[in-house]
């Protein structure tokens, strides 16, 4: 066994403490600080991306409301107004009531949450283009805040001068 003097033992202990300190520093503390720095940089990048997405979402909604006001606009209807009866009367005025194959009314909550949408899907068969245009013009210019949500057209008949139309309309209740 080696006998060490007090001074040598003291130097060995101090050297061991420094060695342990540097090992802890290089193996634990510095990698943890580097990892934290990388995580903070990633958080900053993600935060700026989220902020940019929020700005883009707001701009999208502004453009959407400007170009497609649709049913999100607040509307005061006559309490007796019914979209179904409005479309039925309009079809009669345009002379296409006998061409209406079906009219399916339904109601749903809007995405904004506060209002309900009254919707009617109607299929009109075997019409001429001018009849369809008159009917669509009647919907759009009625002043009743009725909007065409979607429309599907297909040619029909032997001469293919007539068409079938499936139209979805909606209004805010």
N, C-alpha and C positions, 0 to 999 in steps of 0.2 A: 504494500500500500504506500502511496506517495503522501509524504507529509509536507503540507504547505504552510507557509508562514501566514500570520494574520494579514499582512499587507497583500500577499498574493491571493488569499481568499477574498479579500475585499475587492481587489481588481477583477477577479473572476466573477463575482456577483454583479459588479457594475457592468462588466462586459456582457454578461448574460441578460441583464435587464435591458440594456441598449439593443441587443440582438432581438429579444422578444418584442420590444417596442417597434423596431424597424420592420420586423415580420408582420406584426399586426397592422402597421401603417400601410405597407405595400400590398399585403394580401387581403385586407378587409376594408380599411378606411378609404384609401384612394379609389379602388374599384367602385365602392358604394357612392362616393362623390361623383365619379364619372357617370355612373348609371343615373343618378339623380339629375345631373346636368342634361343628359340625353332625354330623360323623361320630361323635364321642364320645357325643352326645345320642342318636343313633339306636342305637348299640351298647348303651347303658344301657336304652333302651326294649325292644330285642329281648331282652336278657338277662333283664329282668323278665318278659317274656312267656314265655320258655322256662322260667323258674322256676315261673311260674304253671301252665304246661302240665304240668310234672313233678309238681306237687302234685295237680293234677286227675287225672293218670294214676294216681298212687298211690291216691287216693281211689276212683277207678273200680274198680281191682283189689280194693280192700278190700270195696267194695259187691258186686262180682261174686262174690267168694269167699264172702261172707256169704249172698247170696240164691241163688246158683247154684254150690254147691260142686263139683258135677260130678266129672269124673275127675282134677282137679288135686289132690284129696285123696289122700294116701299110703294105699295099701291093701295089706294082707297077705292074699293069696288062698291057698287050698288049692292046692298045686302041681298037683293033678290037675284043677283047675277049668278048664272050657272053656265059653266063652259060648255057642257053637253048641249043644253038648249040653245046657246048662242051658235054653236056649230051647226046644229040641226036647222035653225032658221036661216043661217047663211047659205047652207046647201040648197034650201028651198028657194031662196032669192036668186041663186045662181043657176037654178034649173037642173041641179044634179042630185036631187034628193033620191030619186029612184036608182041612181048609180051607187049609192052608199051601201056597201055590203055589210059592214058592221061598224059600230061605235062602242069602244070599251072605255068607260071612265074609271079612274082610280085616283087615289090621293096618297101623297107621301110627305114626310117631313123634309124640309130643305136642309142642305149641308150646313147652313149658317145656324140652324137650330130653332130660331124664333118663329118661323112661319111654316105653313103647309102649302104644298103645291097641288093644285087640281090639274089633272092630266087626262087627256082623251086621245086614244089611238083610234084612228078611223081608216078604213080601207074603202077606196072609191074605185069602182071598176068601169072600164070601157069609156073613158072620157077623151074628148079632144083636148089639144093643148090649150086652146083659148078658154075652155071651160075651167081647166085647172088654174090657169093664170088668174082668171076672174075670182076664183075661190081663194087663192092665196093672197091676192090683193085685198080682198075683203077681210081676211084675218089680220093682215099687217096694218091696214089703215083704219081699223075699227075704233081705235082709241081706247080699247078695253084692256090694254096691256096683256094681250094674248100673244104668245111667242111660238114659233115653230121650232120644236126641239130637234126633230129629225124627219127626213122624208126619203122614201124609196120609190123609184119609178121603174116600170117595166112595160115594154111594148106588148100589145095584145091584138088579137083579131087577125083576119086573113090578110088585110091590106097593110097592117102594122101602122095605121094612122091613129089608132087609139092607144090609150095606155091605162095601166092600173097604177094607183098611187096608195101608199101606206104612209100616213102623216101622223106624227106625234106632236100634239100641241100642249102647252102648259101655261098656267097663270098662277099668280100668288093669291092665296085665300086670305 
